[in-house]
Amino acid sequence: MGRSEVFFKEVRGALLMVAALIATVTFSAGIYPPGGFWQDDDDDKQNKIKHTAGKPIMADRNKPKYDKFMTSNTHAFIQSLLLIMLLIFSYATPCHTLLMALVFCVGVSLLTTLVLMAGGVAYSMEDGTGRGP
């Protein structure tokens, strides 16, 4: 095995690990969105928000932020799954152009994941009304 083949094999392994980590984080964020879920059916008289048990709190308190969060989360999740599939198939052929495309995909996926995490942190730091501090 040549030196470049060993390098590309190591890069593929690292990319596969990063893609699997992104898939894990985004799946978890989709299952447990920031703010959690309502535990009961009730009218919140203080904020005039009627809620249903099992519905995400973020969706009731700030629908645009919830939509952006779920869109970026879904994008990062699907992209990481596609990247995992491409990486698995790339072991069959050592193609330098394919590897560069995969590195670009990981970069886009990481950027999307950072955006979604920033949105989750920003929502978590709000005072609970969805309007910010």
C-alpha positions in Angstrom: 0.0 0.0 0.0 1.3 3.4 -1.0 1.7 6.4 1.3 -1.3 8.2 -0.3 -3.5 5.2 0.0 -2.8 5.0 3.8 -3.5 8.7 4.1 -6.8 8.5 2.3 -7.8 5.5 4.4 -7.1 7.4 7.6 -9.0 10.4 6.3 -12.0 8.3 5.4 -12.0 6.7 8.9 -11.9 10.1 10.5 -14.7 11.5 8.3 -16.8 8.4 9.0 -16.4 9.0 12.8 -17.3 12.7 12.5 -20.3 11.9 10.3 -21.5 9.2 12.8 -21.1 11.7 15.7 -23.1 14.4 13.8 -25.9 11.8 13.0 -26.0 10.8 16.7 -26.2 14.4 18.0 -28.8 15.5 15.4 -31.0 12.4 16.0 -30.9 13.1 19.8 -31.7 16.8 19.2 -34.7 15.8 17.1 -36.0 13.4 19.7 -35.4 15.8 22.6 -35.8 19.4 21.3 -34.6 22.3 23.5 -37.1 23.2 26.2 -38.4 19.6 26.4 -42.1 18.6 26.1 -45.2 19.6 27.9 -46.0 17.2 30.7 -49.7 17.8 31.0 -52.7 19.4 29.2 -53.3 22.8 30.6 -53.9 26.4 29.9 -51.0 28.6 31.0 -53.0 31.6 32.2 -49.8 33.6 32.8 -48.6 33.5 29.2 -52.0 32.7 27.5 -50.5 29.6 25.9 -52.7 26.5 25.7 -50.7 23.4 25.5 -51.0 19.7 25.0 -49.0 16.9 26.7 -46.3 15.6 24.6 -46.0 18.6 22.3 -42.6 20.4 22.3 -42.6 23.5 24.4 -40.5 25.4 21.9 -43.1 24.8 19.2 -45.8 26.5 21.3 -43.7 29.4 22.7 -41.7 30.3 19.6 -42.9 28.6 16.4 -40.5 30.3 14.0 -37.5 29.3 16.1 -38.8 25.8 16.4 -39.3 25.5 12.6 -35.7 26.8 12.0 -34.3 24.5 14.5 -36.1 21.4 13.1 -35.2 22.4 9.5 -31.5 22.7 10.3 -31.5 19.6 12.5 -33.2 17.6 9.7 -30.8 18.9 7.1 -27.7 18.0 9.2 -29.1 14.6 10.0 -29.9 13.7 6.4 -26.6 15.0 5.2 -24.6 13.0 7.7 -26.5 9.9 6.8 -25.8 10.5 3.1 -22.1 11.1 4.0 -21.9 7.8 5.9 -23.3 6.0 2.9 -20.8 7.7 0.5 -17.9 7.0 2.8 -18.9 3.3 3.0 -19.1 3.1 -0.8 -15.8 5.1 -1.2 -13.8 2.2 0.3 -14.4 0.4 -2.9 -12.5 2.9 -5.1 -9.7 5.3 -4.0 -10.7 8.5 -5.7 -9.1 11.8 -4.6 -11.9 13.9 -6.1 -14.5 11.9 -4.2 -12.5 12.4 -1.0 -12.4 16.2 -1.5 -16.2 16.2 -2.0 -16.7 14.2 1.2 -14.5 16.7 3.1 -16.7 19.5 1.8 -19.9 17.6 2.8 -18.5 17.1 6.3 -17.8 20.9 6.5 -21.3 21.8 5.5 -22.7 19.3 7.9 -20.6 20.6 10.8 -21.7 24.2 9.9 -25.3 23.2 9.9 -24.9 21.4 13.2 -23.3 24.5 14.8 -26.2 26.6 13.6 -28.7 24.3 15.1 -26.8 24.1 18.4 -26.5 27.9 18.6 -30.3 28.1 18.1 -30.9 25.6 20.9 -28.5 27.4 23.2 -30.2 30.8 22.4 -33.6 29.3 23.1 -32.4 27.8 26.4 -31.1 31.2 27.5 -34.4 33.0 27.0 -36.7 33.8 29.9 -39.3 31.1 28.9 -41.7 33.5 27.0 -39.9 33.1 23.7 -39.1 36.8 23.5 -35.6 36.8 24.9 -34.1 38.5 27.9 
